[in-house]
């Protein structure tokens, strides 16, 4: 067998040769390379294989548009097979909705029109095909782990998604994905070398005209498809939309159809009429003493007894059930099913309706990530409230750290500031940790508090194998054992979340302060539910309840998530926040939804005429966390060289030790001790602790301490870092999102 020999490239020799070459030598060398390339191409054209294939190539080039159309349909079908994880479901989609299938195929066909700009047409066709099929593979892989299909917003939050891959994919799956990607890249490169070139005369201007022609035809066909309701521009549920309208259209819609289009009739005069002489921007209350207001968004929560196809050994939500009986409650209409947590947050916090945005959009990942926006935090801040957000997951996910800053919150406590000891079997933090941190936020000053809390314990994926040995709640009556295991896991997580809700109520009651707590679910769980499976026959309903200790009258009614904040404000006699005032004054009136769209557009994308030059927020002022890490002592480790124990307060697993601004190896032991390893300290070294999020984002730093005589002393005030207006400004140079 012939051996392959690898020779070390002579880089130095090449550079030396290049330095000693004259301009004429360089031209001659390029000419030789050009002649060699033409000689190779000529040999390929005159080879026996080339002569044999010449009639085939001529035939395919002559009828290339037909072959492009056929190949586009093949690619479209392959994409749908991969996305739906079923050949038969893809076949059913193609045969039952042929117009949708042909429309998506035509979109793929149009992308092949760029082939005529290049000589390497085979390679270009392969590259376009690989990109389309890769889109299907990525979508299919994501749908194995979540219910939300792959969309353009995933590209904008790539680093955030990568930080959570271990919660969705096993190590071997990531290795297989990496190996497969490398193999495809190598094959594509090989086809660039071996794919041959078109030898006829190039007509690039004609090709450009052809591309323009097909693009115009596609725009016309798209308008007709929307007008005839072949496809839709609104996705009530993005997962259902991908099933109904196909991946190519839905992904492109999420990529290009973003934000809110300017509504008909938008003008300053129209906004003046909606505002009614500035009444929407007024801030006033009907009561002198206002209560604490706490909103708790429970991950994937709804009443499990709503499902009709199983039986439960006992009620998984006894505490919330008791609240349902004694306090205001009802169905909570949310904008998505099985996913879309951040969009429910958006509607609750801003009072805006997601219906007016582009399909699949997350404002947290787009508009609110970079621009300020009034919210419940700014509305209550005007009334003197302290405003705090909490979430027992990473601060960077859904860009919450930036978004909450742009919404006007005073602080945001994410998991980087929590000493989380209890995790679910699939590695999400349990919710009970939130109680102590809510109390900490409320203790920051003497003001009334607005607390917005996002839980995570109920998060999927729900294991189909039995992972709970002695579950408190048992699920029976299902033929599919894997689904029954998933439901049993879910309802037991809901049971623990119910315990958390009761613990929070008890902690708030113990403060003896007037308070209101709103519990609600953000969306139904990822369980493949259909409307016929539920007692209420509606997939967009979760549940809510408004607990209070101030004697509010029980008023049961169903309410959409974008109205809940204004409803609570109205019950408390609070009239603050432009959109919330709008809901209070215009709900159930003529053109309510039409004018709401105009108002949302004006605030987010228009001229902000409703504010008359005085917006309620111009910049954020939020800090991360409410408690600083404090260092109290340092002790050398006995028997270990260059190793120390740092003692202090408020350490977490995300506490990183820096010496003279360089990160050191450290090990978190508990909330009062961190071990510093492989670090030789010298007199005068400066030590600080950094609370670090994903992608090395610095959220907060401790004071600086000086190492002297084996002890730590607080560095002089003039040597301490000066705080910025908000955490983003203070640590701008370390935040990876600056580059996005």
Protein Blocks (a to p, Z undefined) as FASTA:
>chain_A
ZZdddddddfklmmmmmmmpcfklmmmmmmmmmmmmmmmmmmmmmmmklmmmmmmmmmmm
mmmmmmmmmmmmmmmmmmmmmmnopaklmmmmmmmmmmlmmmmmmmmmmmmmmmmmpmbl
mlmmmmmmmmmmmmmmmmmmmmmmmmbdcdfklmmmmmmmmmmmmmmpcfklmmmmmmmm
mmmmmmmmmmmmmnopafbdcdfklmmmmmmmmmmmmmmmmmmmmmnomaccbdfblklm
mmmnojklmmmmmmmmgcjdddehiafklmmmmnnnolmmpccdfbfbdcdddddddehi
acfklpmkbccfbdfblmlmmmmmmmccdddddfbehiaklmmmmmmmnopafklpcehi
afklmmmmmpccddfklmmmmnopacddddfbdfkgghlmmmmmmnopabdcdfklcccf
bdcfkopacfklmmmmmmmmmmmpmcdcddddddfklpccddfbdfbfbafbdcehiabl
mlmmmmmmmmmmmmmmmmmmmmmmmmmmmnopacddddddfbdcdehpafklpmnlpakb
ccdddddfehpacddddddfklmmmmmmmmnopaehjklmmmmmmgopahklmmmmmmmm
mmmmmnolmnnopafbfbdcbdehjbdcddfbdcddehiahiacdddehiafklccdeeh
iacddddfblmbccdehiacdehiacddddddehhiafbdcdddddeehiacdddfklpc
cddfblklmmmmmmmklmZZ
